Amino acid sequence: MKRWAFQSIVAAVILSVCASAWAGKILLINGAGATFPYPIYSKWFSEYAKLNNSVNFNYQSIGSGGGIRQITAQTVDFGATDGPMNDEQMQKAPAPILHVPTVLGGVVPIYSLPEVSEKLNFTQAALAGIFLGKISTWNHPEIAKANPGVALPNKPIVVVHRSDGSGTTFVWTDFLSSVSAEWKAKVGKSTSVNWPVGLGGKGNEGVAGLVKQTPYAIGYTELGYATNNKIPYSKVQNRAGEFVDCTAQTISSAAASAKMPKDFRVSIVNAAGQDAYPISSFTWLLVYREQTDRVKGEEIMKFLHWMLKDGQRYSEPLGYAPLPPDVARMVEESLDQIKLP
Amino acid sequence: MGFALSILAIVLGFVGTLLWNSRFALHKFGWSFLWGQTWDPVAEIFGALPFVYGTLVTSAVGLLIAVPLGLGTAIFLAELAPPRLSESLSFLVELLAAIPSVIYGLVGVFVVVPWVRTAVGPTLSAVLGWFPLFQGTPYGVGLLTAGIILAAMIVPFITTVSREVLLAVPRSQREAALAMGATHWETVWTAILPYARSGIVGSIFLALARALGETMAVTMVVGNRPEIKASLLEPGYTMAAVLANEFTEATSDLYLHALVEIGLVLFGVTFLVNGIARLMLFKMGHGQELRA
């Protein structure tokens, strides 16, 4: 027994020495930030590790706010966010930060109406009215006029929103702010807001759970969550007046029709195109324009180039939309701004 | 001695860190933070009252349900149940305390919330609807649901500690009561419970401390709405829940400092409640001496 214990201790010591020697050769690159793109980022990092096993990307999905704080404090090598940094935040950073769009996502209204099996249409005014608490029953004319032939029940609407701060909420409130002046003035856009009505659920699963359980509820989640869990979601009216279903295609065309600024800090909600899905957004990686570590900087650049080309094909199965080719090219050119020491 | 002082240092360090990291909010809102009722991260107006209210109400509801239940169970286990049954049941009760709070939250979401929405809520508002405490549409999530979940979480604390305290009551105490011709029930009521009172009150305050700070399970069922409504069926919010919800995405400094100040208020409330508990225990001990 004693001998066995001794041998196992020796084996453990040898193993750990080997492991640390082996780990010493792998370059660890740390990142932190947005939760919304976490599924695609972890897919990318694991796929990329198969191609290049000398570098290991470690990503902590601590939230966009945390991502911005950590990159500003230079405790991570890259950050990630769902809402672009504002000017005040950019100024606080010790050096210029580059926003690198990675993929696109869409947010969909989900609902539970036991009597209705058709896919609903929501006008922009209907969604703003419901979340402002002004439209409080399902058979309200603003909802009914977009859904001819659907027998909408005369039942009070139960609004459900995210209780935790989230990029999904940012995109949703960004959309509501851009379609409703009243929303913009009274509530505004942020990762968490002062909701005029409704219940708060924690996380996508909390919102989806409440909506599924509560008859006559409406909420919102990101597209991938709704499709993976087979939750009915509606079409939404876009700026051109069309009712658009949320797909990778319609999200991408929202990005294609938006005017792209040089620094990519752009909101694409309520974009102009005919088939543009109106509640879409980019999500960004944040990297310093001037890298301080040559080896790490090179590896980050290599990854970003891979992500913009080969990485994009992983986006659609996970409920995201790939960057439109034009945008991907623009982003790729912008990577030249990153300087290595 | 050194260790004892280190505890003091830790507590002071806590308060100091909380104060330092909430200084922007302390400076901007002053004392009005405590009675402000708006929580608007966009306009950066922050007030803690709805969260303080929600924390106190959910804990009170939890205690109202858990104290009779937990104490009754403890009396049964210590005084009435046959020893073998008592041992195995106590083990089960202690097991309840070991369940992670997220599991309680899930049970809350999938079992208690639908139950409150379809059965408890409508019944309460039908029977007691004249009373403001039970008015309004039952959504399922809300202060009452959070209270029920909290009750389930704190019962084991009350039961386990109270049972031990009851078992520690000396035999002579029971025998004296029985010799006076008291029934079993009268013995429990007149001789054992008063003797064990301070221990039982201690167990209740231990449970209360847990209820005040509970985060995960409450967040999942409380409805997360920072509003003060009279009805228990309405959604509310607690201090621990708002911290858990909004800390990760708090981007501006003032927002972050307001959240840390919520932590400070939670610390203060817990401290205050514990202080009151001490005072009550002290007074009780005093009263007993006087009577003796």
Interface residues (C-beta under 8 A of the other chain):
Chain A: T35 I62 G63 S64 G65 G66 I68 R69 Q89 P156 V158 S163 D164 G165 S166 G167 V187 G188 K189 S190 T191 S192 V193 N194 W195 G198 L199 G200 G201 K202 G206 G209 L210 Q213 T214
Chain B: T38 W39 D40 P41 V42 A43 V109 V113 P114 R117 T137 Y139 G140 V141 T219 M220 G223 N224 R225 P226 P235 Y237 A241 A244 N245 E246 F247 T248 E249 A250 T251
